[in-house]
Amino acid sequence: MRVILFQWRFEQSIQMGRKRSTIRLRARCEPGDMLSLRRWQDKPYRSKQVPIKGAECKAVNPLYLGINSADQLEVYERFRDGSGRAQYSTKECEQLARIEGFDDFAEMESWFKLNHKLKPGMGIECEQIQW
C-alpha cells in the first residue's frame, strides 16, 4: 500500500471525489496498487496521520511542469521512451487543474509556484497519480 500525504486544504475535495489525482516528484506506485490518502493531524512529521480515503491507483502519467519566460506555468506530457514531450493545450491544463482539486488552472499555477518555489526557467520532472 502506498501512503500519500496531503495538505489540509485538499481533504474535503478528496472525500467528495473532486480531487482524483496528485502530482508528485516520484509516484512510487503503479496501476492496480492500493493507495492510502492521508493528512497530518497537526504538525507534519510531529503528529499522527489521519486517513482521508483509500483508493486504487488507476494510472501514473509522467509530466514536466515548467515556468516559461513570461512567468506562466506550462505542462508537458513526458514520453515514456524518453524521446521528448508534448505541451498540454489550454483545455487540457484546465482539465488537469480540476482533477487536481483546483477551481481553475490559474489557482493550480499559483499553488505550484508557491509550494515548489518555481521561477522562470525552472521546471520539475514529476508524475501524476490518478485514482
C-alpha positions as MATLAB code, in Angstrom:
seq = 'MRVILFQWRFEQSIQMGRKRSTIRLRARCEPGDMLSLRRWQDKPYRSKQVPIKGAECKAVNPLYLGINSADQLEVYERFRDGSGRAQYSTKECEQLARIEGFDDFAEMESWFKLNHKLKPGMGIECEQIQW';
ca = [
       0.000    0.000    0.000;
       1.304    3.437   -0.962;
       0.716    6.203    1.608;
       0.264    9.680    0.118;
       0.044   12.710    2.402;
      -1.880   15.880    1.580;
      -2.285   19.371    2.945;
      -5.466   20.058    4.924;
      -6.866   22.157    2.075;
      -7.293   19.075   -0.121;
      -9.091   16.825    2.390;
     -12.658   17.814    1.521;
     -12.109   17.714   -2.245;
     -10.592   14.210   -1.905;
     -13.518   12.982    0.224;
     -16.060   14.460   -2.207;
     -14.318   12.890   -5.218;
     -13.456   16.252   -6.738;
      -9.696   15.681   -6.415;
      -8.897   12.445   -8.229;
      -5.165   12.739   -8.761;
      -1.966   14.166   -7.347;
       1.288   15.310   -8.906;
       4.416   14.051   -7.141;
       8.117   14.018   -7.961;
       8.029   10.203   -7.925;
       4.889    8.086   -7.921;
       6.382    5.021   -6.213;
       3.276    3.113   -7.290;
       1.735    1.638  -10.400;
      -1.779    0.976  -11.686;
      -3.552   -1.557   -9.503;
      -1.722   -0.604   -6.293;
      -3.820    0.402   -3.298;
      -3.370    3.974   -2.066;
      -3.910    5.322    1.438;
      -4.625    9.053    1.139;
      -3.872   10.837    4.424;
      -3.131   14.159    6.100;
      -1.250   15.091    9.242;
      -3.393   15.566   12.366;
      -1.319   18.585   13.376;
       2.303   19.457   12.551;
       3.874   17.394    9.745;
       6.197   14.634   10.999;
       5.288   15.521   14.615;
       1.723   14.228   14.720;
      -0.382   11.250   13.700;
      -1.505   10.650   10.148;
      -5.273   10.836    9.617;
      -6.771    8.646    6.859;
      -8.812   10.559    4.292;
      -9.660    7.820    1.817;
      -8.470    4.534    0.367;
      -8.297    4.202   -3.416;
      -6.833    2.131   -6.217;
      -4.190    3.657   -8.489;
      -5.695    3.840  -11.989;
      -2.787    5.449  -13.856;
       0.639    7.047  -13.476;
       1.438    9.701  -16.084;
       4.897   11.267  -16.470;
       4.740   15.075  -16.619;
       7.029   18.084  -16.803;
       5.912   21.332  -15.147;
       7.898   24.425  -16.033;
       7.725   28.186  -15.746;
       8.294   29.998  -19.035;
       9.960   33.407  -19.525;
       6.545   35.100  -19.163;
       6.292   33.565  -15.629;
       3.476   31.192  -16.664;
       3.165   27.516  -15.761;
       3.400   25.122  -18.693;
       2.506   21.435  -18.515;
       4.031   18.778  -20.747;
       3.373   15.077  -21.110;
       6.717   13.266  -20.959;
       7.007   10.379  -23.404;
       7.776    7.125  -21.604;
      10.529    6.214  -24.065;
      12.414    9.421  -23.191;
      12.131   10.808  -26.736;
      10.646   14.144  -25.664;
       7.441   15.729  -24.501;
       4.231   17.320  -25.783;
       2.765   20.509  -24.346;
      -0.747   20.404  -22.872;
      -3.352   22.597  -24.542;
      -5.233   25.246  -22.558;
      -8.210   22.872  -22.344;
      -6.020   20.004  -21.080;
      -4.457   22.316  -18.451;
      -7.920   23.315  -17.191;
      -8.985   19.652  -17.022;
      -5.800   18.760  -15.135;
      -6.381   21.571  -12.625;
      -9.932   20.368  -11.925;
      -8.971   16.733  -11.245;
      -6.117   18.040   -9.082;
      -8.749   19.708   -6.874;
      -8.320   23.331   -8.006;
     -11.059   25.636   -9.297;
      -9.041   26.504  -12.411;
      -5.553   26.415  -13.897;
      -4.673   29.869  -12.503;
      -5.193   28.571   -8.945;
      -3.081   25.489   -9.699;
      -0.348   27.679  -11.187;
      -0.240   29.856   -8.049;
      -0.122   26.807   -5.782;
       2.771   25.181   -7.671;
       4.762   28.416   -7.829;
       4.375   28.909   -4.077;
       4.823   25.312   -2.907;
       7.611   24.320   -5.296;
       9.288   27.736   -5.415;
       9.225   27.681   -9.233;
      10.650   30.692  -11.066;
      11.023   31.460  -14.813;
      13.324   28.963  -16.483;
      12.750   26.338  -13.774;
      10.833   23.097  -14.065;
      10.292   19.730  -12.434;
      10.041   16.220  -13.818;
       7.134   14.610  -11.989;
       4.373   12.030  -12.172;
       0.604   12.313  -11.894;
      -1.037    9.564   -9.859;
      -4.718    9.037  -10.709;
      -7.229    7.153   -8.584;
];
